[in-house]
Amino acid sequence: MAEQTQKQKTRKCSNPDCKKQVAENSKYFPFCSDRCRTMDLAKWRDESYMISRTIEEDDLEEDV
Ligand SMILES: [Zn+2]
């Protein structure tokens, strides 16, 4: 295993839609920016909202 010669270790932004690298000592780690962090939080909030959301009658009608 060769050691990295970089001063700062970086890894991919935790936002799957973002291809940027973020330094491990970054203020926003594991995200590259405040924008990515906010987007990711919003995504999780939306997903949990959808899971806990009750099925509306219109949805049932379409399924039958
Ligand atoms: Zn990012």
N, CA, C, O and the ligand as a Tripos MOL2 file, in Angstrom:
@<TRIPOS>MOLECULE
protein
  257   255    65     0     0
PROTEIN
NO_CHARGES

@<TRIPOS>ATOM
      1 N           0.8350   -1.2090    0.0000 N.3       1 MET1
      2 CA          0.0000    0.0000    0.0000 C.3       1 MET1
      3 C           0.8740    1.2660    0.0000 C.2       1 MET1
      4 O           1.5620    1.5550    0.9800 O.2       1 MET1
      5 N           0.8380    1.9920   -1.0810 N.am      2 ALA2
      6 CA          1.6510    3.2090   -1.1750 C.3       2 ALA2
      7 C           0.9740    4.3660   -0.4480 C.2       2 ALA2
      8 O          -0.2430    4.5400   -0.5130 O.2       2 ALA2
      9 N           1.7790    5.1340    0.2300 N.am      3 GLU3
     10 CA          1.2170    6.2760    0.9540 C.3       3 GLU3
     11 C           0.8820    7.3970   -0.0170 C.2       3 GLU3
     12 O           1.5640    7.5910   -1.0230 O.2       3 GLU3
     13 N          -0.1570    8.1140    0.2920 N.am      4 GLN4
     14 CA         -0.5240    9.2480   -0.5290 C.3       4 GLN4
     15 C           0.4610   10.3820   -0.2620 C.2       4 GLN4
     16 O           0.8500   10.6260    0.8800 O.2       4 GLN4
     17 N           0.8520   11.0630   -1.3180 N.am      5 THR5
     18 CA          1.7860   12.1740   -1.1430 C.3       5 THR5
     19 C           1.0540   13.5000   -0.9640 C.2       5 THR5
     20 O           1.6670   14.5450   -0.7440 O.2       5 THR5
     21 N          -0.2580   13.4310   -1.0620 N.am      6 GLN6
     22 CA         -1.0220   14.6650   -0.8920 C.3       6 GLN6
     23 C          -0.9610   15.1430    0.5500 C.2       6 GLN6
     24 O          -0.9060   14.3390    1.4800 O.2       6 GLN6
     25 N          -0.9720   16.4380    0.7230 N.am      7 LYS7
     26 CA         -0.9930   16.9920    2.0820 C.3       7 LYS7
     27 C          -2.3450   16.7290    2.7360 C.2       7 LYS7
     28 O          -2.4380   16.3140    3.8910 O.2       7 LYS7
     29 N          -3.3880   16.9880    1.9520 N.am      8 GLN8
     30 CA         -4.7300   16.8080    2.4860 C.3       8 GLN8
     31 C          -5.3490   15.5650    1.8930 C.2       8 GLN8
     32 O          -5.2720   15.3480    0.6840 O.2       8 GLN8
     33 N          -5.9520   14.7610    2.7140 N.am      9 LYS9
     34 CA         -6.7110   13.6380    2.1970 C.3       9 LYS9
     35 C          -8.0590   14.1630    1.7180 C.2       9 LYS9
     36 O          -8.7000   15.0070    2.3440 O.2       9 LYS9
     37 N          -8.4530   13.6140    0.5690 N.am     10 THR10
     38 CA         -9.7480   14.0250    0.0420 C.3      10 THR10
     39 C         -10.5750   12.7900   -0.2630 C.2      10 THR10
     40 O         -10.0440   11.6990   -0.4690 O.2      10 THR10
     41 N         -11.8370   12.9790   -0.2870 N.am     11 ARG11
     42 CA        -12.7310   11.9110   -0.7150 C.3      11 ARG11
     43 C         -13.8860   12.5460   -1.4730 C.2      11 ARG11
     44 O         -14.0810   13.7610   -1.4590 O.2      11 ARG11
     45 N         -14.6410   11.6850   -2.1310 N.am     12 LYS12
     46 CA        -15.7390   12.2030   -2.9320 C.3      12 LYS12
     47 C         -16.8150   12.7950   -2.0350 C.2      12 LYS12
     48 O         -17.0830   12.3000   -0.9400 O.2      12 LYS12
     49 N         -17.4120   13.8510   -2.5210 N.am     13 CYS13
     50 CA        -18.5080   14.4930   -1.8110 C.3      13 CYS13
     51 C         -19.6080   13.4600   -1.5200 C.2      13 CYS13
     52 O         -19.9040   12.6070   -2.3560 O.2      13 CYS13
     53 N         -20.1940   13.5460   -0.3530 N.am     14 SER14
     54 CA        -21.2250   12.5790    0.0330 C.3      14 SER14
     55 C         -22.5240   12.7440   -0.7320 C.2      14 SER14
     56 O         -23.4060   11.8880   -0.6680 O.2      14 SER14
     57 N         -22.6350   13.8280   -1.4450 N.am     15 ASN15
     58 CA        -23.7860   13.9940   -2.3080 C.3      15 ASN15
     59 C         -23.5670   13.1460   -3.5560 C.2      15 ASN15
     60 O         -22.6700   13.4530   -4.3410 O.2      15 ASN15
     61 N         -24.3520   12.0910   -3.7670 N.am     16 PRO16
     62 CA        -24.1370   11.1780   -4.9090 C.3      16 PRO16
     63 C         -24.2140   11.8760   -6.2500 C.2      16 PRO16
     64 O         -23.6540   11.3940   -7.2350 O.2      16 PRO16
     65 N         -24.8910   12.9910   -6.2980 N.am     17 ASP17
     66 CA        -25.0220   13.7110   -7.5590 C.3      17 ASP17
     67 C         -23.8360   14.6230   -7.8230 C.2      17 ASP17
     68 O         -23.7420   15.2210   -8.8950 O.2      17 ASP17
     69 N         -22.9350   14.7340   -6.8640 N.am     18 CYS18
     70 CA        -21.8010   15.6420   -6.9730 C.3      18 CYS18
     71 C         -20.5210   14.8400   -7.1690 C.2      18 CYS18
     72 O         -20.3020   13.8350   -6.4920 O.2      18 CYS18
     73 N         -19.6860   15.2790   -8.0840 N.am     19 LYS19
     74 CA        -18.4620   14.5420   -8.3910 C.3      19 LYS19
     75 C         -17.2350   15.2180   -7.7840 C.2      19 LYS19
     76 O         -16.1080   14.7950   -8.0430 O.2      19 LYS19
     77 N         -17.4330   16.2360   -7.0010 N.am     20 LYS20
     78 CA        -16.3060   16.9750   -6.4500 C.3      20 LYS20
     79 C         -15.6170   16.2020   -5.3400 C.2      20 LYS20
     80 O         -16.1920   15.3050   -4.7230 O.2      20 LYS20
     81 N         -14.3570   16.5800   -5.1050 N.am     21 GLN21
     82 CA        -13.6030   16.0110   -3.9920 C.3      21 GLN21
     83 C         -13.6580   16.9930   -2.8270 C.2      21 GLN21
     84 O         -13.6810   18.2100   -3.0120 O.2      21 GLN21
     85 N         -13.6790   16.4320   -1.6350 N.am     22 VAL22
     86 CA        -13.7320   17.2870   -0.4550 C.3      22 VAL22
     87 C         -12.6140   16.8820    0.4970 C.2      22 VAL22
     88 O         -12.3730   15.6940    0.7070 O.2      22 VAL22
     89 N         -11.9420   17.8580    1.0650 N.am     23 ALA23
     90 CA        -10.8710   17.5860    2.0140 C.3      23 ALA23
     91 C         -11.4670   17.1090    3.3320 C.2      23 ALA23
     92 O         -12.5230   17.5780    3.7580 O.2      23 ALA23
     93 N         -10.7730   16.1690    3.9700 N.am     24 GLU24
     94 CA        -11.3300   15.5920    5.2020 C.3      24 GLU24
     95 C         -11.4120   16.6060    6.3310 C.2      24 GLU24
     96 O         -12.1880   16.4290    7.2710 O.2      24 GLU24
     97 N         -10.6300   17.6540    6.2470 N.am     25 ASN25
     98 CA        -10.7120   18.6780    7.2940 C.3      25 ASN25
     99 C         -11.6050   19.8400    6.8740 C.2      25 ASN25
    100 O         -11.6010   20.9080    7.4870 O.2      25 ASN25
    101 N         -12.3650   19.6020    5.8160 N.am     26 SER26
    102 CA        -13.2470   20.6660    5.3430 C.3      26 SER26
    103 C         -14.3320   20.9720    6.3580 C.2      26 SER26
    104 O         -14.7890   20.1060    7.1040 O.2      26 SER26
    105 N         -14.7190   22.2180    6.3590 N.am     27 LYS27
    106 CA        -15.7890   22.6800    7.2410 C.3      27 LYS27
    107 C         -17.0870   21.9280    6.9640 C.2      27 LYS27
    108 O         -17.8960   21.6920    7.8610 O.2      27 LYS27
    109 N         -17.2600   21.5590    5.7020 N.am     28 TYR28
    110 CA        -18.5270   20.9350    5.3000 C.3      28 TYR28
    111 C         -18.4090   19.4290    5.1240 C.2      28 TYR28
    112 O         -19.3660   18.7840    4.6960 O.2      28 TYR28
    113 N         -17.2470   18.8520    5.4470 N.am     29 PHE29
    114 CA        -17.0470   17.4140    5.2930 C.3      29 PHE29
    115 C         -18.2040   16.6480    5.9380 C.2      29 PHE29
    116 O         -18.6470   17.0520    7.0130 O.2      29 PHE29
    117 N         -18.7170   15.5710    5.3470 N.am     30 PRO30
    118 CA        -18.2430   14.9450    4.1060 C.3      30 PRO30
    119 C         -18.8280   15.5390    2.8240 C.2      30 PRO30
    120 O         -18.8630   14.8730    1.7890 O.2      30 PRO30
    121 N         -19.2710   16.7450    2.8900 N.am     31 PHE31
    122 CA        -19.7640   17.3970    1.6750 C.3      31 PHE31
    123 C         -18.7700   18.4400    1.2180 C.2      31 PHE31
    124 O         -17.9740   18.9250    2.0220 O.2      31 PHE31
    125 N         -18.7970   18.8010   -0.0660 N.am     32 CYS32
    126 CA        -17.8250   19.7490   -0.5990 C.3      32 CYS32
    127 C         -18.2510   21.1750   -0.2800 C.2      32 CYS32
    128 O         -17.4300   22.0920   -0.3180 O.2      32 CYS32
    129 N         -19.5100   21.3640    0.0310 N.am     33 SER33
    130 CA        -19.9860   22.7260    0.2430 C.3      33 SER33
    131 C         -21.2750   22.7090    1.0550 C.2      33 SER33
    132 O         -21.9190   21.6750    1.2320 O.2      33 SER33
    133 N         -21.6150   23.8740    1.5310 N.am     34 ASP34
    134 CA        -22.8630   23.9970    2.2870 C.3      34 ASP34
    135 C         -24.0610   23.6480    1.4080 C.2      34 ASP34
    136 O         -25.0690   23.1190    1.8750 O.2      34 ASP34
    137 N         -23.9180   23.9600    0.1290 N.am     35 ARG35
    138 CA        -25.0140   23.6820   -0.8040 C.3      35 ARG35
    139 C         -25.2820   22.1750   -0.8950 C.2      35 ARG35
    140 O         -26.4330   21.7420   -0.8440 O.2      35 ARG35
    141 N         -24.2120   21.3810   -1.0280 N.am     36 CYS36
    142 CA        -24.3830   19.9380   -1.1310 C.3      36 CYS36
    143 C         -24.9510   19.3740    0.1680 C.2      36 CYS36
    144 O         -25.7990   18.4820    0.1460 O.2      36 CYS36
    145 N         -24.4890   19.8870    1.2760 N.am     37 ARG37
    146 CA        -24.9850   19.3910    2.5590 C.3      37 ARG37
    147 C         -26.4850   19.6730    2.6700 C.2      37 ARG37
    148 O         -27.2550   18.8080    3.0870 O.2      37 ARG37
    149 N         -26.8830   20.8580    2.3030 N.am     38 THR38
    150 CA        -28.2970   21.2270    2.3820 C.3      38 THR38
    151 C         -29.1310   20.3840    1.4410 C.2      38 THR38
    152 O         -30.2330   19.9550    1.7820 O.2      38 THR38
    153 N         -28.5910   20.1460    0.2430 N.am     39 MET39
    154 CA        -29.3200   19.3350   -0.7290 C.3      39 MET39
    155 C         -29.5080   17.9170   -0.2140 C.2      39 MET39
    156 O         -30.5750   17.3250   -0.3800 O.2      39 MET39
    157 N         -28.4630   17.3720    0.4160 N.am     40 ASP40
    158 CA        -28.5540   16.0040    0.9000 C.3      40 ASP40
    159 C         -29.5550   15.9090    2.0410 C.2      40 ASP40
    160 O         -30.3550   14.9750    2.0960 O.2      40 ASP40
    161 N         -29.5090   16.8620    2.9380 N.am     41 LEU41
    162 CA        -30.4620   16.8600    4.0460 C.3      41 LEU41
    163 C         -31.8840   16.9700    3.5230 C.2      41 LEU41
    164 O         -32.7890   16.2990    4.0200 O.2      41 LEU41
    165 N         -32.0750   17.8060    2.5340 N.am     42 ALA42
    166 CA        -33.4020   17.9850    1.9480 C.3      42 ALA42
    167 C         -33.8810   16.6930    1.3080 C.2      42 ALA42
    168 O         -35.0640   16.3580    1.3670 O.2      42 ALA42
    169 N         -32.9430   15.9680    0.6930 N.am     43 LYS43
    170 CA        -33.3100   14.7160    0.0370 C.3      43 LYS43
    171 C         -33.7900   13.7010    1.0700 C.2      43 LYS43
    172 O         -34.8170   13.0480    0.8830 O.2      43 LYS43
    173 N         -33.0300   13.5740    2.1690 N.am     44 TRP44
    174 CA        -33.4310   12.6250    3.2060 C.3      44 TRP44
    175 C         -34.7760   13.0180    3.8060 C.2      44 TRP44
    176 O         -35.6080   12.1640    4.1150 O.2      44 TRP44
    177 N         -34.9700   14.3080    3.9630 N.am     45 ARG45
    178 CA        -36.2310   14.7710    4.5380 C.3      45 ARG45
    179 C         -37.3770   14.4020    3.6000 C.2      45 ARG45
    180 O         -38.4390   13.9720    4.0500 O.2      45 ARG45
    181 N         -37.1610   14.5700    2.3020 N.am     46 ASP46
    182 CA        -38.2010   14.2380    1.3350 C.3      46 ASP46
    183 C         -38.4990   12.7430    1.3410 C.2      46 ASP46
    184 O         -39.6600   12.3420    1.2470 O.2      46 ASP46
    185 N         -37.4520   11.9090    1.4510 N.am     47 GLU47
    186 CA        -37.6570   10.4680    1.4130 C.3      47 GLU47
    187 C         -38.4420    9.9980    2.6350 C.2      47 GLU47
    188 O         -39.3560    9.1830    2.5140 O.2      47 GLU47
    189 N         -38.0900   10.5050    3.7910 N.am     48 SER48
    190 CA        -38.8020   10.0850    4.9910 C.3      48 SER48
    191 C         -40.2360   10.6040    4.9460 C.2      48 SER48
    192 O         -41.1590    9.9800    5.4690 O.2      48 SER48
    193 N         -40.3970   11.7550    4.3110 N.am     49 TYR49
    194 CA        -41.7430   12.2970    4.1570 C.3      49 TYR49
    195 C         -42.5720   11.3760    3.2690 C.2      49 TYR49
    196 O         -43.7420   11.1210    3.5570 O.2      49 TYR49
    197 N         -41.9720   10.8770    2.1960 N.am     50 MET50
    198 CA        -42.6990   10.0090    1.2860 C.3      50 MET50
    199 C         -43.0340    8.6740    1.9410 C.2      50 MET50
    200 O         -44.1110    8.1260    1.7060 O.2      50 MET50
    201 N         -42.1300    8.1480    2.7560 N.am     51 ILE51
    202 CA        -42.3660    6.8630    3.4020 C.3      51 ILE51
    203 C         -43.4980    6.9670    4.4230 C.2      51 ILE51
    204 O         -44.3450    6.0820    4.5350 O.2      51 ILE51
    205 N         -43.4850    8.0760    5.1630 N.am     52 SER52
    206 CA        -44.4810    8.2220    6.2270 C.3      52 SER52
    207 C         -45.7980    8.7720    5.6810 C.2      52 SER52
    208 O         -46.8110    8.8200    6.3790 O.2      52 SER52
    209 N         -45.7550    9.1750    4.4430 N.am     53 ARG53
    210 CA        -46.9410    9.7800    3.8330 C.3      53 ARG53
    211 C         -48.0350    8.7210    3.6570 C.2      53 ARG53
    212 O         -47.7560    7.6150    3.1930 O.2      53 ARG53
    213 N         -49.2230    9.0400    4.0080 N.am     54 THR54
    214 CA        -50.3150    8.0950    3.8220 C.3      54 THR54
    215 C         -50.7520    8.1000    2.3510 C.2      54 THR54
    216 O         -50.6950    9.1240    1.6700 O.2      54 THR54
    217 N         -51.1760    6.9620    1.9020 N.am     55 ILE55
    218 CA        -51.5860    6.8510    0.5060 C.3      55 ILE55
    219 C         -52.9040    7.5820    0.3020 C.2      55 ILE55
    220 O         -53.8700    7.3830    1.0390 O.2      55 ILE55
    221 N         -52.9170    8.4090   -0.6920 N.am     56 GLU56
    222 CA        -54.1300    9.1780   -0.9540 C.3      56 GLU56
    223 C         -55.0910    8.3690   -1.8180 C.2      56 GLU56
    224 O         -54.6880    7.4670   -2.5510 O.2      56 GLU56
    225 N         -56.3340    8.7050   -1.7160 N.am     57 GLU57
    226 CA        -57.3520    7.9390   -2.4290 C.3      57 GLU57
    227 C         -57.1290    7.9610   -3.9360 C.2      57 GLU57
    228 O         -57.4270    6.9880   -4.6290 O.2      57 GLU57
    229 N         -56.6080    9.0640   -4.4350 N.am     58 ASP58
    230 CA        -56.3520    9.1530   -5.8730 C.3      58 ASP58
    231 C         -55.3230    8.1180   -6.3090 C.2      58 ASP58
    232 O         -55.4360    7.5330   -7.3860 O.2      58 ASP58
    233 N         -54.3050    7.8950   -5.4550 N.am     59 ASP59
    234 CA        -53.2810    6.9070   -5.7940 C.3      59 ASP59
    235 C         -53.8840    5.5100   -5.8670 C.2      59 ASP59
    236 O         -53.5470    4.7350   -6.7630 O.2      59 ASP59
    237 N         -54.7690    5.1830   -4.9360 N.am     60 LEU60
    238 CA        -55.3860    3.8630   -4.9120 C.3      60 LEU60
    239 C         -56.2260    3.6470   -6.1660 C.2      60 LEU60
    240 O         -56.2120    2.5620   -6.7480 O.2      60 LEU60
    241 N         -56.9370    4.6500   -6.5700 N.am     61 GLU61
    242 CA        -57.7790    4.5180   -7.7480 C.3      61 GLU61
    243 C         -56.9570    4.1700   -8.9720 C.2      61 GLU61
    244 O         -57.3700    3.3570   -9.7990 O.2      61 GLU61
    245 N         -55.7690    4.8000   -9.0860 N.am     62 GLU62
    246 CA        -54.9370    4.5520  -10.2540 C.3      62 GLU62
    247 C         -54.3730    3.1270  -10.2470 C.2      62 GLU62
    248 O         -54.1520    2.5350  -11.3040 O.2      62 GLU62
    249 N         -54.1470    2.5890   -9.0630 N.am     63 ASP63
    250 CA        -53.5450    1.2660   -8.9690 C.3      63 ASP63
    251 C         -54.5200    0.1550   -9.3060 C.2      63 ASP63
    252 O         -54.1110   -0.8940   -9.8040 O.2      63 ASP63
    253 N         -55.7690    0.3590   -9.0510 N.am     64 VAL64
    254 CA        -56.7560   -0.7020   -9.2430 C.3      64 VAL64
    255 C         -57.1220   -0.8590  -10.7210 C.2      64 VAL64
    256 O         -57.9430   -1.7100  -11.0660 O.2      64 VAL64
    257 ZN        -20.5690   18.2790   -3.4240 Zn       65 ZN65
@<TRIPOS>BOND
     1     1     2 1
     2     2     3 1
     3     3     4 2
     4     3     5 am
     5     5     6 1
     6     6     7 1
     7     7     8 2
     8     7     9 am
     9     9    10 1
    10    10    11 1
    11    11    12 2
    12    11    13 am
    13    13    14 1
    14    14    15 1
    15    15    16 2
    16    15    17 am
    17    17    18 1
    18    18    19 1
    19    19    20 2
    20    19    21 am
    21    21    22 1
    22    22    23 1
    23    23    24 2
    24    23    25 am
    25    25    26 1
    26    26    27 1
    27    27    28 2
    28    27    29 am
    29    29    30 1
    30    30    31 1
    31    31    32 2
    32    31    33 am
    33    33    34 1
    34    34    35 1
    35    35    36 2
    36    35    37 am
    37    37    38 1
    38    38    39 1
    39    39    40 2
    40    39    41 am
    41    41    42 1
    42    42    43 1
    43    43    44 2
    44    43    45 am
    45    45    46 1
    46    46    47 1
    47    47    48 2
    48    47    49 am
    49    49    50 1
    50    50    51 1
    51    51    52 2
    52    51    53 am
    53    53    54 1
    54    54    55 1
    55    55    56 2
    56    55    57 am
    57    57    58 1
    58    58    59 1
    59    59    60 2
    60    59    61 am
    61    61    62 1
    62    62    63 1
    63    63    64 2
    64    63    65 am
    65    65    66 1
    66    66    67 1
    67    67    68 2
    68    67    69 am
    69    69    70 1
    70    70    71 1
    71    71    72 2
    72    71    73 am
    73    73    74 1
    74    74    75 1
    75    75    76 2
    76    75    77 am
    77    77    78 1
    78    78    79 1
    79    79    80 2
    80    79    81 am
    81    81    82 1
    82    82    83 1
    83    83    84 2
    84    83    85 am
    85    85    86 1
    86    86    87 1
    87    87    88 2
    88    87    89 am
    89    89    90 1
    90    90    91 1
    91    91    92 2
    92    91    93 am
    93    93    94 1
    94    94    95 1
    95    95    96 2
    96    95    97 am
    97    97    98 1
    98    98    99 1
    99    99   100 2
   100    99   101 am
   101   101   102 1
   102   102   103 1
   103   103   104 2
   104   103   105 am
   105   105   106 1
   106   106   107 1
   107   107   108 2
   108   107   109 am
   109   109   110 1
   110   110   111 1
   111   111   112 2
   112   111   113 am
   113   113   114 1
   114   114   115 1
   115   115   116 2
   116   115   117 am
   117   117   118 1
   118   118   119 1
   119   119   120 2
   120   119   121 am
   121   121   122 1
   122   122   123 1
   123   123   124 2
   124   123   125 am
   125   125   126 1
   126   126   127 1
   127   127   128 2
   128   127   129 am
   129   129   130 1
   130   130   131 1
   131   131   132 2
   132   131   133 am
   133   133   134 1
   134   134   135 1
   135   135   136 2
   136   135   137 am
   137   137   138 1
   138   138   139 1
   139   139   140 2
   140   139   141 am
   141   141   142 1
   142   142   143 1
   143   143   144 2
   144   143   145 am
   145   145   146 1
   146   146   147 1
   147   147   148 2
   148   147   149 am
   149   149   150 1
   150   150   151 1
   151   151   152 2
   152   151   153 am
   153   153   154 1
   154   154   155 1
   155   155   156 2
   156   155   157 am
   157   157   158 1
   158   158   159 1
   159   159   160 2
   160   159   161 am
   161   161   162 1
   162   162   163 1
   163   163   164 2
   164   163   165 am
   165   165   166 1
   166   166   167 1
   167   167   168 2
   168   167   169 am
   169   169   170 1
   170   170   171 1
   171   171   172 2
   172   171   173 am
   173   173   174 1
   174   174   175 1
   175   175   176 2
   176   175   177 am
   177   177   178 1
   178   178   179 1
   179   179   180 2
   180   179   181 am
   181   181   182 1
   182   182   183 1
   183   183   184 2
   184   183   185 am
   185   185   186 1
   186   186   187 1
   187   187   188 2
   188   187   189 am
   189   189   190 1
   190   190   191 1
   191   191   192 2
   192   191   193 am
   193   193   194 1
   194   194   195 1
   195   195   196 2
   196   195   197 am
   197   197   198 1
   198   198   199 1
   199   199   200 2
   200   199   201 am
   201   201   202 1
   202   202   203 1
   203   203   204 2
   204   203   205 am
   205   205   206 1
   206   206   207 1
   207   207   208 2
   208   207   209 am
   209   209   210 1
   210   210   211 1
   211   211   212 2
   212   211   213 am
   213   213   214 1
   214   214   215 1
   215   215   216 2
   216   215   217 am
   217   217   218 1
   218   218   219 1
   219   219   220 2
   220   219   221 am
   221   221   222 1
   222   222   223 1
   223   223   224 2
   224   223   225 am
   225   225   226 1
   226   226   227 1
   227   227   228 2
   228   227   229 am
   229   229   230 1
   230   230   231 1
   231   231   232 2
   232   231   233 am
   233   233   234 1
   234   234   235 1
   235   235   236 2
   236   235   237 am
   237   237   238 1
   238   238   239 1
   239   239   240 2
   240   239   241 am
   241   241   242 1
   242   242   243 1
   243   243   244 2
   244   243   245 am
   245   245   246 1
   246   246   247 1
   247   247   248 2
   248   247   249 am
   249   249   250 1
   250   250   251 1
   251   251   252 2
   252   251   253 am
   253   253   254 1
   254   254   255 1
   255   255   256 2
@<TRIPOS>SUBSTRUCTURE
     1 MET1         2 RESIDUE 1 A MET
     2 ALA2         6 RESIDUE 1 A ALA
     3 GLU3        10 RESIDUE 1 A GLU
     4 GLN4        14 RESIDUE 1 A GLN
     5 THR5        18 RESIDUE 1 A THR
     6 GLN6        22 RESIDUE 1 A GLN
     7 LYS7        26 RESIDUE 1 A LYS
     8 GLN8        30 RESIDUE 1 A GLN
     9 LYS9        34 RESIDUE 1 A LYS
    10 THR10       38 RESIDUE 1 A THR
    11 ARG11       42 RESIDUE 1 A ARG
    12 LYS12       46 RESIDUE 1 A LYS
    13 CYS13       50 RESIDUE 1 A CYS
    14 SER14       54 RESIDUE 1 A SER
    15 ASN15       58 RESIDUE 1 A ASN
    16 PRO16       62 RESIDUE 1 A PRO
    17 ASP17       66 RESIDUE 1 A ASP
    18 CYS18       70 RESIDUE 1 A CYS
    19 LYS19       74 RESIDUE 1 A LYS
    20 LYS20       78 RESIDUE 1 A LYS
    21 GLN21       82 RESIDUE 1 A GLN
    22 VAL22       86 RESIDUE 1 A VAL
    23 ALA23       90 RESIDUE 1 A ALA
    24 GLU24       94 RESIDUE 1 A GLU
    25 ASN25       98 RESIDUE 1 A ASN
    26 SER26      102 RESIDUE 1 A SER
    27 LYS27      106 RESIDUE 1 A LYS
    28 TYR28      110 RESIDUE 1 A TYR
    29 PHE29      114 RESIDUE 1 A PHE
    30 PRO30      118 RESIDUE 1 A PRO
    31 PHE31      122 RESIDUE 1 A PHE
    32 CYS32      126 RESIDUE 1 A CYS
    33 SER33      130 RESIDUE 1 A SER
    34 ASP34      134 RESIDUE 1 A ASP
    35 ARG35      138 RESIDUE 1 A ARG
    36 CYS36      142 RESIDUE 1 A CYS
    37 ARG37      146 RESIDUE 1 A ARG
    38 THR38      150 RESIDUE 1 A THR
    39 MET39      154 RESIDUE 1 A MET
    40 ASP40      158 RESIDUE 1 A ASP
    41 LEU41      162 RESIDUE 1 A LEU
    42 ALA42      166 RESIDUE 1 A ALA
    43 LYS43      170 RESIDUE 1 A LYS
    44 TRP44      174 RESIDUE 1 A TRP
    45 ARG45      178 RESIDUE 1 A ARG
    46 ASP46      182 RESIDUE 1 A ASP
    47 GLU47      186 RESIDUE 1 A GLU
    48 SER48      190 RESIDUE 1 A SER
    49 TYR49      194 RESIDUE 1 A TYR
    50 MET50      198 RESIDUE 1 A MET
    51 ILE51      202 RESIDUE 1 A ILE
    52 SER52      206 RESIDUE 1 A SER
    53 ARG53      210 RESIDUE 1 A ARG
    54 THR54      214 RESIDUE 1 A THR
    55 ILE55      218 RESIDUE 1 A ILE
    56 GLU56      222 RESIDUE 1 A GLU
    57 GLU57      226 RESIDUE 1 A GLU
    58 ASP58      230 RESIDUE 1 A ASP
    59 ASP59      234 RESIDUE 1 A ASP
    60 LEU60      238 RESIDUE 1 A LEU
    61 GLU61      242 RESIDUE 1 A GLU
    62 GLU62      246 RESIDUE 1 A GLU
    63 ASP63      250 RESIDUE 1 A ASP
    64 VAL64      254 RESIDUE 1 A VAL
    65 ZN65       257 GROUP 0 **** ****
